[in-house]
């Protein structure tokens, strides 16, 4: 190879390198840094997406409330078939919603959703302590109104409203501390 051909290839490669550097002006040492403007754009985009997601959830809940129907009436037991201090599982309002019916004394029955308000473990009745217990994390609920006595559950158990008609116990709705719960 002659000296002139080596010089022309060196000139060509340095010229190509200079053009490439102009087109792609990010230095390797600086590529790990994020500019304040880029970071602000990113935060704005993420905040906008989260806001849109919250609006979507709000609209979804509003639409679900608009479609809700009246609570179904469903026979859950015959009065007297459960012994005092005994309990029975039944499904209300839907086939996948387990509830617990408890006969507290000779004339009084109470029913609650069997799903713990902490992590949805199945709640059981403890006749010895006269309370509803969540065995997963030792959460305890009052048998009288379903409020939290102890433990991690953040809310009371939803109560199933019962009606005694013709010797049969009929579930007619659900409430939480006396306020109607919409389905």
C-alpha positions as CSV (number, residue, x, y, z in Angstrom):
1,X,0.0,0.0,0.0
2,X,1.3,3.4,-0.9
3,X,1.5,6.3,1.5
4,X,-1.1,8.3,-0.3
5,X,-3.7,5.5,-0.1
6,X,-3.1,5.2,3.6
7,X,-3.5,8.9,4.1
8,X,-6.7,9.0,2.0
9,X,-8.3,6.2,4.0
10,X,-7.3,7.8,7.3
11,X,-8.8,11.1,6.1
12,X,-11.9,9.3,5.0
13,X,-12.3,7.4,8.3
14,X,-11.7,10.5,10.4
15,X,-14.3,12.4,8.2
16,X,-16.8,9.6,8.7
17,X,-16.2,9.6,12.5
18,X,-16.7,13.4,12.6
19,X,-20.0,13.1,10.8
20,X,-21.1,10.2,13.0
21,X,-20.2,12.2,16.1
22,X,-22.3,15.2,14.9
23,X,-25.3,13.0,14.2
24,X,-25.0,11.1,17.5
25,X,-23.7,13.7,19.9
26,X,-24.1,11.8,23.2
27,X,-20.8,11.1,24.9
28,X,-20.5,7.6,26.4
29,X,-19.6,9.1,29.8
30,X,-22.8,11.2,29.9
31,X,-25.3,8.6,28.7
32,X,-26.2,7.5,32.2
33,X,-27.4,10.9,33.3
34,X,-31.0,12.0,32.8
35,X,-31.8,15.7,32.2
36,X,-34.2,17.5,34.4
37,X,-36.6,18.1,31.5
38,X,-36.7,14.4,30.5
39,X,-37.3,13.4,34.1
40,X,-40.1,16.0,34.4
41,X,-41.7,14.7,31.2
42,X,-41.5,11.1,32.6
43,X,-43.2,12.1,35.9
44,X,-45.9,14.0,34.0
45,X,-46.6,11.0,31.8
46,X,-46.8,8.6,34.7
47,X,-49.0,10.9,36.8
48,X,-51.3,11.3,33.8
49,X,-51.6,7.6,33.3
50,X,-52.3,7.0,37.0
51,X,-54.9,9.8,37.0
52,X,-56.6,8.2,33.9
53,X,-56.5,4.8,35.6
54,X,-58.3,6.2,38.7
55,X,-60.9,7.9,36.5
56,X,-61.5,4.5,34.8
57,X,-61.9,2.8,38.2
58,X,-64.3,5.5,39.4
59,X,-66.4,5.2,36.2
60,X,-66.4,1.4,36.5
61,X,-67.7,1.6,40.1
62,X,-70.3,4.2,39.1
63,X,-71.6,2.0,36.2
64,X,-71.7,-1.0,38.5
65,X,-73.8,0.9,41.1
66,X,-76.2,1.9,38.3
67,X,-76.7,-1.7,37.3
68,X,-77.2,-3.2,40.8
69,X,-80.4,-4.9,41.4
70,X,-82.5,-5.6,44.5
71,X,-81.2,-8.2,46.9
72,X,-82.6,-11.6,46.3
73,X,-84.8,-13.3,48.9
74,X,-83.3,-16.8,49.6
75,X,-84.3,-19.4,52.2
76,X,-81.2,-20.3,54.2
77,X,-82.5,-22.6,57.0
78,X,-85.5,-23.9,58.8
79,X,-85.9,-22.4,62.3
80,X,-84.8,-24.9,64.9
81,X,-82.7,-27.2,62.7
82,X,-79.5,-25.6,64.0
83,X,-78.7,-26.2,67.7
84,X,-78.0,-23.2,70.0
85,X,-74.3,-22.3,69.6
86,X,-74.3,-24.1,66.2
87,X,-73.4,-22.6,62.8
88,X,-74.1,-23.4,59.2
89,X,-72.5,-22.2,55.9
90,X,-74.8,-21.0,53.1
91,X,-74.4,-19.0,49.9
92,X,-75.8,-15.5,49.6
93,X,-76.3,-13.4,47.5
94,X,-74.6,-15.4,44.8
95,X,-73.5,-19.1,44.5
96,X,-69.8,-18.1,45.2
97,X,-70.5,-15.9,48.3
98,X,-70.2,-18.0,51.4
99,X,-72.0,-16.8,54.5
100,X,-72.2,-18.1,58.1
101,X,-75.5,-18.5,59.9
102,X,-75.1,-18.8,63.7
103,X,-77.8,-19.6,66.3
104,X,-76.9,-17.4,69.2
105,X,-79.7,-18.4,71.6
106,X,-83.2,-20.0,71.5
107,X,-84.7,-17.1,69.4
108,X,-81.9,-15.2,67.8
109,X,-80.0,-16.0,64.6
110,X,-77.3,-13.9,63.0
111,X,-75.5,-14.3,59.7
112,X,-72.4,-12.7,58.2
113,X,-70.2,-13.0,55.2
114,X,-67.7,-15.7,55.8
115,X,-65.0,-13.8,54.0
116,X,-62.6,-12.0,56.4
117,X,-62.1,-8.3,55.5
118,X,-58.3,-8.6,55.9
119,X,-57.2,-11.2,53.3
120,X,-60.5,-13.1,52.6
121,X,-59.8,-16.1,54.7
122,X,-62.8,-18.1,55.8
123,X,-64.2,-16.9,59.2
124,X,-65.4,-19.6,61.7
125,X,-67.7,-19.4,64.7
126,X,-66.2,-20.0,68.2
127,X,-69.0,-21.0,70.5
128,X,-66.6,-21.1,73.5
129,X,-65.6,-17.4,73.0
130,X,-68.9,-16.3,71.4
131,X,-67.2,-14.6,68.5
132,X,-66.3,-15.1,64.9
133,X,-62.6,-15.9,64.3
134,X,-60.3,-15.7,61.3
135,X,-57.7,-18.5,61.8
136,X,-55.3,-17.0,59.3
137,X,-54.1,-14.0,61.2
138,X,-56.1,-14.1,64.5
139,X,-58.7,-11.6,63.6
140,X,-61.8,-11.6,65.8
141,X,-65.3,-10.2,65.1
142,X,-68.2,-9.6,67.4
143,X,-71.1,-12.0,67.0
144,X,-73.6,-9.2,67.8
145,X,-72.8,-6.8,65.0
146,X,-69.7,-8.0,63.2
147,X,-67.3,-5.3,64.3
148,X,-63.6,-6.0,64.7
149,X,-62.6,-7.0,68.2
150,X,-59.0,-7.8,67.5
151,X,-56.5,-8.2,64.8
152,X,-55.6,-7.0,61.4
153,X,-59.1,-6.8,59.7
154,X,-59.7,-3.2,58.7
155,X,-63.5,-3.3,58.5
156,X,-66.4,-5.2,60.1
157,X,-67.9,-8.2,58.5
158,X,-70.9,-7.6,56.2
159,X,-74.0,-8.7,57.9
160,X,-76.7,-10.8,56.2
161,X,-80.2,-9.4,57.1
162,X,-82.5,-12.2,58.0
163,X,-86.3,-12.5,58.3
164,X,-88.3,-15.3,60.0
165,X,-91.3,-16.2,57.9
166,X,-93.4,-19.4,58.3
167,X,-90.7,-21.1,60.4
168,X,-88.0,-20.4,57.7
169,X,-85.1,-18.1,57.9
170,X,-84.9,-16.0,54.8
171,X,-81.9,-13.8,53.7
172,X,-83.3,-10.5,52.4
173,X,-80.2,-8.3,52.1
174,X,-76.8,-7.3,53.5
175,X,-75.7,-4.4,55.6
176,X,-72.6,-3.2,57.5
177,X,-73.2,-1.6,60.9
178,X,-76.8,-0.9,59.9
179,X,-76.1,0.9,56.6
180,X,-77.3,-0.9,53.5
181,X,-74.6,-2.4,51.4
182,X,-75.1,-2.2,47.7
183,X,-74.3,-5.3,45.7
